[in-house]
């Protein structure tokens, strides 16, 4: 603050030598505040004249939303980078990249069209240069390539933190933020179905879901405004982890994105080069192998001074044999990080890495590092009094077994994200959790009925009807009303059953109600009100004019309408800016379950008790009806909640030794040790290589030439690169291709491949493999297959075997089991008959289908196209009309048939086949084959031979 005060000059400010002591009035005192960050300014004194306040221009609401998003993103990924120990080490590893940049934004259009891409080296320890070049491009599209473990994900995370920091600026250093820098948004491509959802819609959905509390723009969530104006920069990771057809769909959608919406895309080099499509107009950087000298310098700088001598054999091995097993293994940042992390504890000996008799190959060194990092990750650390137990107190051998179980489950489901609410998908949990919940419901209902029956017989003065149905009417009625309340809540928020989300604090009723009104759309709100109002209105209208109509009215209001409104408040989503973590999601579901148990269930019991009291029953009968109604509500609202299912599934898996009892504590410690990373509410392994290693899957790593050691005086000088980039090649042994199946009548090949000896010990086939891969069509009974160089023809007579009705029958069976538990009919044949009727009905439908006449099925694939017929319906697809062929789930008239089969995507304007061949999202069915996403080997070979590159697998 600058204060300009009048001295003892004159009124007009001119110096008067004879009047130096003349007083200046207060109006001549001016306080000027410049470039201040204060929120309140208080001026004390007598103000004469005008008060002039020059405020900075008001900020746009979308700018405020972008700033809040940048602050949340920076906090989230700064914590992840800290967990990876990338920013707090003394000697950062300088990963070298070969960058090929496109035209800059300052170039003119003709110059940009004719300019050659500039090829120059880049380094990860000079990340600011990469960010500056990216922001200065005309099209902010960057492709990050590299081999497994080459540092792609690390580069993305650090770039996100840097760009978010530039958008925000630094108040402590008086560095203003730059609103022209887009807010980075790091996302996993696994959650994007690019074949049915566009890039903009997916980004809007993720922003709305992960950052629900961003400041509103014109009364709506700012996600669409941020995406439309190009204020966000999608940073997309995991393209190589997707199947081939999904990779191609992602690239096509990115090419179709508007130019102002830039993106950063990361993928393994080999997986990207094998695609038939390329990212248009994108610059790219490709990771180079880490040299032995750089690896040695980094390991020595990050090790404790007292342990430098122990690292001596490793440094000697890298210097003397740079192309040996250790040198080739430590050519990637992942393995260097594993070596540093695994040998941090004092009892470890890094010299074992240089022992060629113990670790003779590169694969042996890498496996050794991925095994030894697990005990180091769970080394004891400082205890936090708020934790259940001290961190790191886990048995390393058991910890490896638990991580291996999680890795196998992820591999089996073909995903890389572990969500705690999907733990029940494990085979052991799937077989044991649901029966356990049913048994708990039966025990709860029967225990309650035993207690209230004894109370009624002892203390009640009202006449009792010895009819079992009347004894359990309150129990069953409350269960039915609780089901309606559950459906109302799910429909209002558009939630999926057994999938959690971050919930608002229901104790702050105003904020929860505001969040509930924002989360609902008009269509979903009308549907929810119909579920709530129609049964309630029907009950009230029916009760009018009846005996004790006031009892039915009280039960409808207290036991149905009021609990539904309270449930909407409890289930309201949180209006928070930060993305939810797994612990926050679990805590929200646990709090919602306990509040449902303590508030909603008693309200349902109160409605039942009010009905009993208003029908001229006594006080004892009121409490009996209250207990029955509350039990029925607990069975439906609490016992089948995601939190309860998680508790039961985790308990069974812990009993079987698959996971620890404190699973979330274990995952948190694994994340703190660098083995896992967090993507919103899910966990992922630190790297896909680690997941595949723990799951027992061997990953072929292509050999890559090591860079020559720099000859300049500066050892950190980057390798000079001149000339255009060379075509991508893969050296080293390649995985053998499966032999093409030849029918017995086919002519033998001109030159037979050389015979190779079978391995000495062939792995035994797993039983799950019999279901994952269907047998060739020529081995199926009733199928005739003709295959040659000109055509592939299948002629068969097969029976229809419908499977789509099984999930619906299973749902009705579960509802019947819940009803049996609520009514207590588990000990007689009537209750079990209602449960077993539905699987028997589903089996009866299949038996009827088997008794029907066989349907003729023909399939012909040749150089012209595909012709298929099923019964009296047929379809033809000419190759000139087909854009792609791939395996998809079969939908008939919009209904999921629970089977898979090859589909084709037709070009716009192509003739459409009959409606029964129509699939979803513009795909058309060829034939239904298997309940897994795979096709017989001979059919896949025919599609690959005749489709002209359209087959996507």
N, C-alpha and C positions, 0 to 999 in steps of 0.2 A: 504494500500500500504506500503510495506516494502522497505526502501531505504538503500542500502549498499554502503557507501562511503569510499573511501580511506583516511586514515589519513595522517600523514606525516611520513609514513613508507617508505620503499624502493619500488623499482619497482617490486621486487620479493615477496613482502609482508613480508619479514623477518624484525624483529625489529632491528634497528641500533641505538644504543644509541647516537652515535655521529652525527647522521643525522636525528633528530626528525623533523626538519623543512623542510625536503625534500618533494617536491610537487609530488602528485600522478596524473597521466594523467586522462583525462575524460573517457577513455575507461574502467577504473576500477570502474566506478560508475554504479551500476545496480539497476533498479527499478523493483520490483517483485510484481505483483498483484495476489492475491489468493482469490478464492471463492467470486468474485465480481458479482454484478447484474447490473453494469453500461452498457450502450449501446454504448457510445463513450469514447475513451481514447486518450487524446492528450499528446504527449511527446514533449516538447519544448527544443531546444538546438542543439548542433552540435554532430551528431551521427557518431562515428568511429567504424568500425567493422561491424559485422553482427547483424541484428535485428531478434530475435527469438520470434515467436508468437506461443504459444501452445493453440489452440482453442479446446473446448470440441467437441466430435463427433457430427456430424449433426443429427438432429432428423428425425425420419421417418415421412413421411406425415400423416400416419394413427395415429401416436401419437399426432401430432398437432391437427388433427380433433377430436380425443377423448378428448383432453384437452379443446378445444372450446365447445364441447358438454357438458362436465362436468360443465364448467363455466355457460353455459346457463341454465342447469337443476338446478344447485344450486341457481341461482338468482330467477328462477321461483318459486321453492317450498319453498325457504326461505321467499318469500313474502307471500305465502299462509299460512305457519306456523305462521308468524307474524299476519296475519289477524285472525287466529283462537285463538290467544293469548295463545300459548302453551309454548313459549320459554322466555317470558318476565315476568313471574309471580314469586313470591317469593317462593312459596311452590309447586313444581311440584307434580302432582298426580302420585303415584307409583302404576301402574296397574300391577298385578301379573299374570304371565303366567305359564302354565305347558308345559315345552318344552321336546320334545323327539327327540334327535339328532341322525343322522346316523353316518356312519363311516367317519373318518377324512382322509384327503389326505395323511397323513404320514403312515397310516396303510397299511400293506401288503394285497395282494389280498385274500389269504386264511383267514386271520384274519378279513378282512372286510366282507367276505361272511358269516362267522359264528358268528360275534359279534352281541350281542343284543343291541338295541337302548338304549342309556343312557337317563334316565328320570330325569330331575332336574328342579327346579324352575328358573324363569327369571323375570326380572322387567323392566318396561319401562323407569324408571329413570336411569337405567344402560344399556343404549342402546348400548354402545360400546362393552359390553360382547356379546350381541346377534350378532352384526356385525362381531366380531372376530370369533365367532363360525361358522357363515355362510360362511365366506371366507375361513375357514380352512376345510370345508367339502370336501369330495371326489366328491360328486355331489351337486353342489350349487342349490339345489331345496328345497324351504321352503314353507310350507303351513301354513297360518295364519288363525286360526279358532276362532270363538266366537259368542256370541249372538248379537242381535240388540243393537247397541250403546255401544259395549264393547271396542271400541278404536282401531279397526282394521285399518281403514283408517288413523287415526292419527299416528299409528305405522309405516305404510307404508311411509307417508310423511316425518316423522322425520328420518327414515332409509335412504330415498333417499338423504336428505340433508347431513347426516353424511357420506355416501359412496362417494358422489360427493366431499365433502370437503377433504376426505382422498386421493382421486385421485389427487386433485389439490395441497394439502399441504397448508402451511401458510407462505408466504414470510416474513411477519412482525415478525414472531417468529422463522424464519430460520428452518421451518419444511419442508423438501422436500416432494414432491408429490410421490405417489406410483402408478406407471403405471400398476402394477399387479392387482389393484382394478378395477373391471369393472365399467363402468359408468351406474348408475341406470336410468331407463327410466320408469316413472310411467304412465301407460296407463289405460284407461277404456275399459273393455272387450265388451262394448256395440257396439263399432265400428268394431269389428272383427267378420266376418262371417266364423267361423271355418269349416263349412261344404264345403266351396268352395275355401278358401284361406288358405295356409299353414302359420305356425307361422313365418318362416323366411321372406316370401314374405310380410306378414302384417307388420312386424317390419321395413323392408326396405321401404315400402310405407309410413309408419308414419314418419320415420326419414326424408325421402326425402321431405315430405309435410310440416312438422312442423319445420324443421331445414334446409331449403334450402341453406343457405349461409355457410355451413361448408366448410373448405378448401378442394379443390379437391385432389383426389388421382389418379394419372395417367390420369388426364383429366376428370375424372368422379366423381360423388357424392360418398363420402366415406361410404354411408349407408351399402352397401352390404359387403364391406370389414370389417366394424365394427361388423356386425352381424356374418359373416363367421368366424372371428377370436375370437369370444366370448368376444369382448371388451365392450359389453353392457350387462346389467342385466335387463331383463324385469320385472317390478313390476306391476302385474296385479290386478286390483281391480274390484269388482262388479260381481263376479261369481254368487252370489245368486240372483242378479237382472235379470238374463237371464231366459228364459223358460227352462224347463227340457231338451228338446232335444238339445238346444244350449249348456247347461252346459256339457252334456255328450260329445258333439263334441269337446268342448274346452279341456276337460280332455284327450280325445283320441289324439288330436293333440299335447298336451304338452308331453304326454308319447312317442310320435313318434319323438320328437325333439332330436337333437344330444346331447350327454352327456356334451360336452363342453359349451353348451348354457344353463346356469342356469336360474332360474326364481324364483320369489316370487309371490304366489297366495293367495288372501284373499277371504274368503267366510264365510257366516253364517254356524254354525255347523250343524244345522238341514238340511239345503238345501244340504250341501255336503254329509251328511251321507245317505240321501235318494237316492243318485245316485247309479247306478249299476256298475260304474267303479270308480277306485281310481287312484290317482296320484302315479306312480310307482317310488320308490327310493327317496322319498321326506321326509325330516324331517318336523316336524310340531310343532307348538306352539299354545296353546289354552288358551284364556283369562279366568281368574277366576273372579268371582264377587268381587266387591270392598267391603271390610268390613265396617261396620258402623263407626268404630274408624278412619280408614283411610279417609273416606269421611268427618267426622267431623273435623279432623285435617286440611285437605285441605281447607275446607270452611272457617275455622277460620283464617288460615294463609293468605289467599288471600283477606280477607275482610279488610276494613279500620278499624283502631284502634277505631275510634269513634263509629263504628257500631257493635262492638263485643257483646255488651249487647243485641242488637236486635236479634242476632243469638243464644242467649241463649236458648230459647224454642226449637229450632231445634236441638241443641246439646243434650239437655235433652231428647228429644223424641228418638233420635238415641241411646242414652245410655240406656234408660229404656225399649224401645220396638224395639230392633234391627230387629225383624221380622215383624214389623208392616207395614202399607202402605208406610210410608215415608222411612223406612229402606230398604224395597224391591225396592222402586222406585229409591233410590240413590245408588243402587248396580252396576250401569253402569257409565262409564265416561261421556257418553253423557248427562245423566240427572244431573250429578254433575256439568258439564259445564253449562247446562241450568240454574240450580239453582244459580250458581255464577253470570252468565251473566244477568239473569233476575232481580236480586236484587242488582245490582250495583248502580242504581240511588238512591239518598238519600230519595226520597219520597216513595219508596217501603218498604214493611214490610215483611221480611222473616218469621216472626212468624206465618203467616197464613199457612205455610206448615205443621206445627204441629197440626193444628186444625182438629181433626178427624171427627167432625160433618160437616165441610165444604168439606173435602177431605177424604172420608171414605175408599177408595180403592186405590190400586197401580195405576190403570188406571186413576183414577181421579187426582192423584198427577201428573202423567206424562202429562195428557192433560192440566192441569193448568200451568205447566212449559212451555210447547210448546206454550201456548197462551200468557203468560206474557213476554216471551222473545222478542216478536215482538216490543212492545212499547219501551223496553229497547234498542233494536238494533238501533232504530231511534231517540235516544236522541240527543239533539243539541250538536254540536261539533264546533271547531274553523272553521272560514270561510276562504276559499281560494278564492282569487280575480279572479282566472282563471276559477272558476266554474260558472255555470249558476245561481245557488242560493246556499245559505248556506247549508251544508250537515246536514242531520237529520231533516230538516224542513218538515216532512211528518206527516199527520194525522195518528195516529196508527190504527184506525179502517179502514180507507180507504186503508192503506198499507196492512193490513191483507186480505182485499178483493182482492186486486191486486195479492198478493202472492197466494191466494186460486185459483184465476182464472188460473194462470200459472201452479199450481200444478194439477188442474183438466185436463188441456190440456195435460200435460205430462202423466198423468195416462190414458187419453183416447187414446193417441198414443203409449202407452206402452213403454215409454222411460224415461230416467232420465236426458237428456241433453236438455237444452233450447238454441236454436240458433235463433238469431234475424231475419235471413232471412227466417225462417219457421213460422214467426208470421202470415202469410197469410193463414196458414192451420187451424186456428181457424174458427169455423163455421160462426160466424158473419162476419169476415174479408173475408172469401171465398165467401160469398154471396154479399158483398158490394164492395170489392176492385176492382175486374175486371170490373163490370159495371161502376164504377167511372172512371177508366182509359179510358175506351172506350168513355165515355161522355166527358172527358177532351180532348181526341184526336179530337172528333167531334167539340168541341167548338174552339179548337186551329185552326183546318183547316178552319172552316167556318169564323172565325174572320179574319184570314189572307186573305182568298179569298175575303172577303168583302172589306178589305182595299186596296188590290192590284187592284181589279176591279175598285174602285173609282179612284185610281191613274192612271190606264191605260186610263180610259175614259176622265180624265182631262188633263193629260200631255203628253200622248204618241201620236207620229205622225205616227206610223206604222199602216198599215191596220190590223184590228182585225177581226177574224173569230168568229162569234157568235155561236160556237159549244162548248158545255159544256165539251166534252171529250178533245178537244184541250186546253181548258182553264186550265185543271188539269193534263196535261201530264207531266209537270216537277215535280209536286207534287208526282204523282204515280211513275214516273221513279226513283226519288230519294229514295222513300220508298223501291223499289225493290233492288236498289243498296245497300242501307243500310242493307237490309236483307242479301245480299251476304257477306257484310263486317262482319256482326255479326257471320254468320256461319263460315267464314274463321278464325276469332279470336278464337271461341270456339273450332274448330277442331285443330288449331295449338297448343293450350295449353292443350287440352284434358279436358276442363272444362265441368261441367254440367250447364245446363241453370238455372239461378236464384240461383246459389250457389257461394258465393264470396270466395276470398282468398286475402292474403296480396299482395299488388301491389308495384312495384318499383316506385321510384320517376322519373317521365318522364322528369323532367327538367335536370336530369343527363342522357343525351341521351346515352352516352357510356356504362354506367352501365346497363341501361335498355336494350340496344341492346344485350349486353353480356348475360344478364339474359334470353332474348327471345330466343337466339340461344341455350342456355343450356336446356331450358324447353321443346323443341320440339324434338320428335323422327323422324326418317326418314319416317316412314309410315304416321304419322300425318302431317308432313311437306309437303309431296307429295300430300296428300288429300287437304290440305289447298291451295296449289298452284294451284291445279286443279280447285277448286272453284273460285279462283281469276283470273287465267289466261284464262281458257276456255271461260267464257262469254266475257271477255275483248277482247280476240283474235277474237272471233266471231263477236263482234261489229266492230272491226277495219277492218276485212276482208270484212264485209258487206258494210262498208262505202266507200271502195275503188271503185273509178269510179262513185260514186254517186254525186249528187249535194251537194255541201258544205261538202265534206268528211272531211275537216279539222275541222269542227265543231264537228262531231262525234268523231274524234280522240282526240280533246281537252277535250270533256266530259268524254271519257273513261279514260284518264290519270289523269285529275284533279279531276274528280268526282267519280272515282272508285278505281284505282290502288293506287294513292297517299294517299287517306284517309284510305285505308286498311293498308298500311305500317305504317301510323301514329297511327292507332288503335292498331296495334301489339305492338308498343312502349308503348302506354298508358296502355295497359292491361298486360304488362310484370310482372311476379311474382317477389317479392322482394327477393334479395339474402341476407337475414339476418339469423343469427344463432338462435336467440331467437324465441320461438313459438309465434304465433300471439295471441293477446287478442281480445275480442269482439269489444272493442272500436277502435282498430287499423283496424280491418276488415271493420267496418262501415265507418271509416274515409277514407280508401282506396277506397271503392266503391263510396263515395260521391265525392272524388276528381276526380275519373275516370269519373263519370257522368258529373261533371262540365267541365272537360277538353273536353269531347266529345261534350258537348253543345257549348263550346267556340272555338274548333279547328276543330274537324272532321265534324260536321254539317256545318260550314261555307265552308269547302272545297267542300263538296257535292253541296252546293249552288253555289260555284264558278264555278264548272263544268257545272251546268245548265245555269249560267249566261254567261259563255264563249260560250256555244252552241248558246244561243240566240244572242249574239253579233256577232258571226261569220256567222250567217245566215242573215246578213244585217238588223238587228233590231237596234233600237236606244239605248241610254243610259238608258232611263226610262225602257225599256223592259228588259235590262240587270238586273236592280235591282229587277224588278218584278220576273224574272226567278230565281234570287238568293234567294229571299224570299220564293218562292215555294219549291225550292230544299232543302233549309235549314229546312223548316217546315216538309217536308216528312222525312228527316233524324232524326229530333228530335222525331217524333212520334215513329220511330222504335228503335232508339238507346238509347234514354233517358227514354221515357215513359214506356217501358217494362223492364227497368233495375232493378236489385235487390234493389237498393237504393230507386228508385221511388215507387216500390211496397211496400217496408217497410214503407215509409212515408205515403202512402195512407192507408195501413192496420192499422198502429198505430193511425192515425188520427180517423178512424172510431171506433176503440176500445176505444180510449180516449173519444170520444163523447158519447159512450154507457156506459162509466164508468168502463170498464173492466181493463184498464191500465192507468197510468198517462201519461200526455203529454210528460214529460221528462222521458221516460221509461229507457233509458240507464243511466241517472243520478240516477234513483231509484235503478236499478240493481247494480250500483257501490256502492251506500250507503248500500244496503243489503249485498253486499259482504264485505264491510268494517265492518259491524256490526256482521259478522260471520254467517249470515243466508244462504249465498250462497258461493260456491267455484267455481273457474275457472279451466276448463280443456281445455287449448288451447283457441280456439275461441268460446267456449260455456260456459254456466253457469249450475251448478248443485246445488240442495239444499244441505245444510250442511250435512244432513243425510236423508236416505230414510224414516225413521220414521217421520221426519218433513214434507216431501212431502206427505206422506200418510195421516197424520193428517190434513193438510190443505185441501187436496182433499176430506176429509170426509170419508176416508176409515179406518175402524177399523183394527188394526193389533193385532193378538193374540201373546202375549209374553209368552213363556213357563216359568213357575216358576222354579227358580234355587236355590239350597240350598246356604245359605250364609256361608262363611268360618268362622270357629271358631276364636275367638280373640286370638292373639298370647300371649302365657304365658311367653315368655322370657323377660328378663329385657329390651332388646332393642325393643321398639314397632315397629320399622321398619324392624325387622328381618323377612325374607320371611318364608312362611309356608313350613315346610319340607314335601316332597313327597317321598314316597318309594313304590316300587313294580310296577308292570305293570299297564298301564292305564286300567280303567274299561270300559266295553262297554257303548256306549252312550245310555242314556235313557231320555225320556221326561216325566215329571210329570205334574200334573195339568189337567184341563179340555181340551179336544181335540175338534176341530170343528167337527160337525156331518157330517158323510159321506152321500152323496145322496143315497136314496134307489134305488135299481136296479129295472128297469121297468120289470114288469111281464105281459105278454099278458093275455087276458081274459081266454084263454084255458089252460094256464099253471097251473100245480098243485100248491096248496098253500104250503108255507114253513112249515117245521115240527114244528118250534117254532116261533110264531109271536113275533116281537119285542114289547117291552112294549110301550104302547101309551103315547105320551107326549103331554101335553097341548100346543096349539099354543100360540105364544106371544100375549100379550094383544093388542099391536098396531103393526101390520105388515107394513113394509115400502111399499109404493105404487110402483109398477113397473115403471121404467123409460121407455119412448118411445124408447130410443136407445137400450135398452136391447132386444126388439123384433127383432132388426136387428143383434145384436151381437151374439145371440145364436139361431141357427136354431131349429125348433120343431123336436120332434122324428119322425123317418121315418114312424112309424105305424100310425101317425096322418095325414100324407100327403094323399091327394086325389089320388087315383089310385095306391097306394102302398100296397102290401100285405106282411106282415112280419110274419115269424114263428120263434119263439125263445124258445129254451129249453136248457137242460144241454148238448146236443150233437151237436147242430148246430144253426146257425143263418142264415136265408134265407130271401132274399128280392127279390120279383118279381114285376116288375112295367113296365108300358108303359108310357114313358115320351116324351115330345117334346124337340127338340133341341132349346136352347135359347142362341144364340151367344152374347157375351158381349165384345169380344176383339176389335171390330171395333169402339166402342164408343170413346175411347181416341183419335184415329186418326181422327175421324169425328169432335171431339171437337177441335182439333188443327186446322183443316181446317176452322172451324167456327170462331175461334179467328182471323186467318189470314184474313178471309173475312170481319170480323168486322173492323180490322185495315185498310183494303183497303177501306171499305166504309167510314171510318172516313177521310182517306186521300183524297179520291175523292169527298167527300161532298155529297154522294147520300143517306144520312140518312133521307132526307125529301121526298123520293119517294119510290114507291114499288120495284123498280129495286134493290136498295141497300139492302133492308131488305130481298128480295127474295134470294140473294146470301148468306146471313148470315143464314137464316132459312132453306136453302136447306139441309145443312149437318145434323142437328138433325132429319129432316124429313126423310132423306135417311137412317140414322141409325135405326130409328123406322120402316121404311119400310122393312129393312132386318129382323128385329125381327118379323114383321107381316108375312112375307113370311115363316120364320122358323116355326111359329105357324100353318100355313096352311099345312105344310108337314105332311105326315103320322107319327104317333107316333113311337118312337124307343123303342124296348124292352130292358129292363135293368134287369139283374139278378146278384145277389151277394150272395155268399155262404161262410160262415166262420165256420170252424169246427176245430177239433183237428188235422186234416191233414194239413190244410193251407187255402188259399183264392182262390176262383174261381170267376171271374167276366166276364161278357159279355156285350157288347154294340153293338146292332145291329148284324152285321155279324162277328164282331171281338170279340175275347175272349182271356183271359190270366189267367194263373194259377200260384200261388206262394206257393210252399211248405214251411212249417215252417223251415225245415232243410236247406233251401236255403236263408232264410230271416234273416238279421242281426238286423233290426230295422224297426218299423212302426211309422210314425209321419205325422202330417198335414203340407202340403207345398203348395206353389202356383203352379197352374197347367200351364204347358207349353206343347203345342202341336206343334211338328216340329219346336221348337225353338221360338214360338210366345207365349207371355204372354196372357193367357185367362182371367185374372182379376178375377179368382175364385180360391177357395182353395178346397183341398180334401186330403184324406189319401194317402200316398205313402209308398213304401217299398224300403229298400236298400238290394240288393242281395249280397251274398258272391261272391268272385272272382271265375269264372269258372261256375257259375250257368247258366242254360239256360235262354235266354232273350226272353221276350214276343214280340208281334208285335210292330212296330215302333211307332204306334199311342199312345201307353201307355208309351213311353219314356218321362221322365222329364229332369231335369237338375242335374248335379253334381252326377250322378250315382244313382238317385232315379227313381222309376217306379210308375206310377199312378195306383191307384185302381179304384177310381171314383171321379168325380167332384161333389161338394156338395153345397158350400156356398161362398158368396163373402166376408166373414170374416174368419179369421183363427180359425175356430171352427168346430166341428162335432156334429151331433145329439147325445143326451145322450144315446139312446139305442144302437147305433152303437159303440160309445166309450166303453160302457160296454161290448159288445161282443168282441171287439178287446182286451180289458183288460183280459177277461176270457180265451180266446183261444190262445192268442199269446205267452204265456209262458214268460212274462216279457219283450217282445220286444216292447210293445206299449209305446210310448214316449209322447203322448198327442199332 
